[in-house]
Amino acid sequence: MTAPDTIVLIHGFWVTPRSWEHWKAHYEAKGFRVLTPTYPGYEVEVEALNADPTPIAEATLPAIVAHMSEVVGALETPPILIGHSAGGTITQILLDRGFGAVGVVLNSAPTEGVNVVPLSQVRSTWAVLKNPANRHRAVGLTEEQWHYAFTNTFSAEESRALYLRYHVPAAGRILWNSVLANLMPGPQDAHVDYSNDARPPLLFVSGGEDHIMPPSVQRSNAKHYRGDTVTEVVEHPGYPHLLPASPGWERIADEVLEWALAHATGAQRKVTGAQ
């Protein structure tokens, strides 16, 4: 098959596509078409979402996945999918449904059934989970909370600059639903078929100093996959959750691209509406 010429970068919570600005420019300089789609309602800039986070409060994971499916499904050939944090969950769901030629997830949030919950993860998400009423709100992080959860390897000054550049509130509804999913009967929003032999290859990239999605979460998520397809994990010591903006990101971006090109397959989408 022809190697993918398009890369789709999928952002996570508490940030927008702006968080991919360095990777987008880096890959475009190598001749790739790079798409950075956002969630429905998030099409405005960071500053506007902070001023009016109503679209965030109304967001749902099924709507986000449906939108991303439309973006990827409209492409002529399957692209490389790269997701960060919650974007990693979305990437895994898309791959399970047959979208994309190959997937890479950076410090990925887990899919349904991964029960590893480190204390640092609880502390990182406590701003949302401490109050059930937050299920109906968009909940932001303070600069201190951001530093702990996203940028703990940065100085306070560097962390503040990144906070002002990238931070937006997160959808409390989606975070609460992810917590409750493992207590509910039947498949929930973040369900994937861990035995899906047709799923394209998937690489988990984990930052060794990540507080919100520590390496133990990545390893557990990867081990859930039992299908006859490639699933690998690599850990980079010293990197925090905001890996795409951390010093040395260029080397990781190049390694990720090399792996993706070596493992890309001619993925075919499942029948529309398949879960």
C-alpha distance (Angstrom), angle and dihedral (degrees) to the residues before:
residue distance angle dihedral
M1 . . .
T2 3.79 . .
A3 3.80 113.7 .
P4 3.82 113.9 -107.2
D5 3.79 114.1 -93.8
T6 3.81 95.9 -171.4
I7 3.80 129.7 70.6
V8 3.80 122.4 -164.8
L9 3.82 114.8 -158.1
I10 3.82 114.1 -160.2
H11 3.80 118.4 -163.1
G12 3.78 128.3 -147.3
F13 3.80 136.6 -137.9
W14 3.80 125.8 -53.8
V15 3.82 88.8 27.3
T16 3.83 139.5 62.8
P17 3.84 134.4 -143.6
R18 3.80 86.7 -73.5
S19 3.81 86.9 79.2
W20 3.84 87.5 69.7
E21 3.81 94.7 53.8
H22 3.82 95.0 113.1
W23 3.80 95.5 44.8
K24 3.80 92.1 46.3
A25 3.80 92.5 54.2
H26 3.81 91.2 42.3
Y27 3.80 94.3 54.1
E28 3.80 94.0 40.5
A29 3.79 88.3 55.6
K30 3.81 86.7 58.4
G31 3.80 90.8 55.9
F32 3.81 100.7 -99.1
R33 3.76 126.2 134.1
V34 3.79 104.6 -123.4
L35 3.80 124.4 -161.2
T36 3.81 123.0 -168.2
P37 3.81 104.4 -173.7
T38 3.77 118.8 -175.3
Y39 3.80 133.4 -151.2
P40 3.81 120.8 -81.6
G41 3.78 108.1 -80.5
Y42 3.80 94.2 17.1
E43 3.81 95.0 93.3
V44 3.82 93.7 114.8
E45 3.79 125.9 81.1
V46 3.81 127.4 -83.6
E47 3.78 92.6 -100.5
A48 3.81 92.7 54.0
L49 3.81 92.9 48.7
N50 3.78 90.5 51.2
A51 3.80 89.9 50.2
D52 3.82 93.0 48.7
P53 3.82 114.4 14.5
T54 3.82 94.4 173.6
P55 3.85 93.4 116.8
I56 3.81 89.0 54.4
A57 3.79 93.7 52.1
E58 3.81 89.4 51.7
A59 3.82 96.2 48.6
T60 3.80 121.7 116.8
L61 3.79 129.5 -170.7
P62 3.84 94.6 -125.5
A63 3.81 90.6 53.9
I64 3.80 91.4 48.2
V65 3.81 92.7 48.8
A66 3.81 91.2 46.8
H67 3.80 90.5 52.6
M68 3.80 93.2 47.4
S69 3.81 89.5 47.8
E70 3.79 89.7 55.6
V71 3.81 92.0 49.4
V72 3.80 94.6 48.4
G73 3.79 94.4 36.8
A74 3.80 91.6 56.1
L75 3.80 92.1 61.5
E76 3.79 118.4 102.1
T77 3.79 93.8 -131.2
P78 3.83 131.4 23.3
P79 3.82 111.0 -89.7
I80 3.77 134.7 -149.7
L81 3.82 108.2 -92.3
I82 3.81 118.3 -150.1
G83 3.80 119.1 179.6
H84 3.79 131.7 -178.0
S85 3.82 124.3 -153.1
A86 3.83 107.9 -38.1
G87 3.78 85.0 5.5
G88 3.79 84.8 65.9
T89 3.79 90.7 59.0
I90 3.80 89.7 49.0
T91 3.80 90.0 48.9
Q92 3.80 91.3 52.4
I93 3.81 91.2 50.5
L94 3.81 91.5 49.3
L95 3.80 92.0 49.3
D96 3.80 91.1 49.2
R97 3.81 88.9 54.1
G98 3.79 91.6 51.4
F99 3.80 100.3 -101.2
G100 3.80 118.1 138.4
A101 3.80 135.4 19.7
V102 3.81 95.0 -110.7
G103 3.80 138.1 -9.4
V104 3.78 138.1 -139.4
V105 3.80 123.0 -174.1
L106 3.80 123.4 -164.8
N107 3.81 117.2 -154.0
S108 3.79 86.6 -22.5
A109 3.76 126.2 -158.2
P110 3.82 107.8 -126.1
T111 3.75 130.7 -101.3
E112 3.79 121.6 -124.8
G113 3.80 116.7 -59.2
V114 3.81 98.4 32.4
N115 3.80 103.1 122.2
V116 3.81 101.5 178.1
V117 3.82 107.0 121.8
P118 3.84 112.5 174.0
L119 3.80 117.6 -161.2
S120 3.81 91.0 -116.5
Q121 3.81 88.3 58.6
V122 3.80 91.7 52.2
R123 3.80 90.6 50.1
S124 3.83 91.5 47.2
T125 3.81 94.0 52.8
W126 3.81 98.1 34.8
A127 3.80 91.8 102.4
V128 3.81 86.6 71.4
L129 3.80 103.8 28.2
K130 3.81 98.0 48.1
N131 3.80 91.0 78.2
P132 3.85 124.4 42.1
A133 3.80 88.4 -154.7
N134 3.79 87.1 70.7
R135 3.81 87.8 77.1
H136 3.80 85.5 85.3
R137 3.80 98.0 41.5
A138 3.77 143.6 73.1
V139 3.81 105.5 -119.3
G140 3.79 124.0 -160.8
L141 3.77 131.7 -163.2
T142 3.78 126.1 -119.2
E143 3.80 117.0 -123.6
E144 3.81 88.9 -102.1
Q145 3.82 92.6 50.4
W146 3.81 90.8 47.1
H147 3.80 90.7 51.4
Y148 3.79 91.7 53.1
A149 3.80 96.9 43.2
F150 3.81 103.3 35.4
T151 3.79 113.6 13.4
N152 3.81 108.5 26.8
T153 3.82 92.2 138.3
F154 3.82 91.7 56.1
S155 3.78 128.4 82.6
A156 3.79 117.0 -103.0
E157 3.81 90.3 -105.8
E158 3.82 93.2 50.4
S159 3.78 91.1 45.6
R160 3.80 92.0 51.9
A161 3.81 91.5 51.8
L162 3.81 90.6 52.0
Y163 3.80 90.5 45.9
L164 3.78 91.7 55.0
R165 3.79 91.4 44.6
Y166 3.81 100.7 46.2
H167 3.80 115.2 11.3
V168 3.80 122.8 112.9
P169 3.82 129.3 155.2
A170 3.81 120.4 -87.0
A171 3.79 130.0 -128.2
G172 3.79 107.6 -97.4
R173 3.79 90.6 -163.4
I174 3.82 93.2 62.6
L175 3.79 95.2 44.7
W176 3.80 92.9 48.6
N177 3.80 91.6 46.5
S178 3.80 90.3 52.7
V179 3.80 89.9 54.7
L180 3.80 93.2 47.9
A181 3.81 95.1 42.9
N182 3.79 95.2 85.7
L183 3.82 89.6 53.1
M184 3.79 95.5 51.4
P185 3.82 124.9 84.3
G186 3.78 118.4 -112.8
P187 3.81 130.8 11.5
Q188 3.80 115.7 -35.0
D189 3.81 133.4 -164.2
A190 3.83 96.8 -68.9
H191 3.80 96.6 44.4
V192 3.81 120.7 137.5
D193 3.79 132.0 174.5
Y194 3.80 102.8 -110.4
S195 3.83 89.9 -167.5
N196 3.81 95.3 53.1
D197 3.82 104.3 134.0
A198 3.81 90.9 -172.2
R199 3.79 94.8 59.7
P200 3.83 112.8 118.1
P201 3.83 118.4 -114.1
L202 3.79 116.5 -73.2
L203 3.80 132.2 -157.9
F204 3.81 122.7 -164.2
V205 3.83 113.3 -153.1
S206 3.79 113.7 -166.5
G207 3.80 130.3 -169.3
G208 3.79 110.0 -137.9
E209 3.83 93.9 -141.0
D210 3.80 96.9 43.4
H211 3.81 110.6 135.3
I212 3.79 101.5 -175.8
M213 3.84 97.7 44.9
P214 3.82 104.6 17.7
P215 3.82 122.9 -168.9
S216 3.82 91.1 -97.1
V217 3.82 88.8 65.5
Q218 3.80 92.0 51.4
R219 3.79 93.2 47.6
S220 3.79 92.7 48.6
N221 3.80 92.5 47.7
A222 3.81 91.6 50.6
K223 3.81 92.9 48.0
H224 3.80 90.7 56.9
Y225 3.80 90.0 68.5
R226 3.79 109.9 94.6
G227 3.80 101.3 164.0
D228 3.78 124.4 114.3
T229 3.79 95.2 -100.9
V230 3.79 136.7 97.7
T231 3.82 116.4 -78.2
E232 3.81 117.7 165.0
V233 3.80 137.2 170.5
V234 3.79 128.9 -152.3
E235 3.80 125.5 -179.4
H236 3.80 125.7 -153.7
P237 3.82 110.9 -158.1
G238 3.78 116.6 -138.4
Y239 3.80 98.2 26.0
P240 3.83 123.9 122.0
H241 3.79 129.5 -149.7
L242 3.81 93.4 -83.6
L243 3.79 89.8 65.3
P244 3.84 95.8 151.1
A245 3.82 90.0 66.1
S246 3.80 99.3 36.7
P247 3.82 123.1 111.4
G248 3.79 108.3 -88.9
W249 3.80 94.2 30.6
E250 3.82 89.9 130.2
R251 3.80 92.5 66.7
I252 3.80 91.6 48.9
A253 3.81 91.7 46.5
D254 3.80 90.2 53.4
E255 3.80 93.5 46.1
V256 3.79 90.9 48.8
L257 3.80 91.6 50.5
E258 3.80 92.5 48.1
W259 3.82 90.9 51.0
A260 3.78 92.5 46.7
L261 3.80 94.2 50.4
A262 3.81 90.8 47.9
H263 3.81 93.1 51.5
A264 3.81 103.4 33.9
T265 3.79 115.4 130.8
G266 3.77 134.7 -170.1
A267 3.79 94.4 -101.0
Q268 3.78 118.6 -165.7
R269 3.80 122.4 -152.5
K270 3.76 120.3 -117.2
V271 3.79 121.4 -118.5
T272 3.80 110.2 -66.4
G273 3.78 111.7 -87.7
A274 3.81 95.4 24.3
Q275 3.78 114.2 144.1
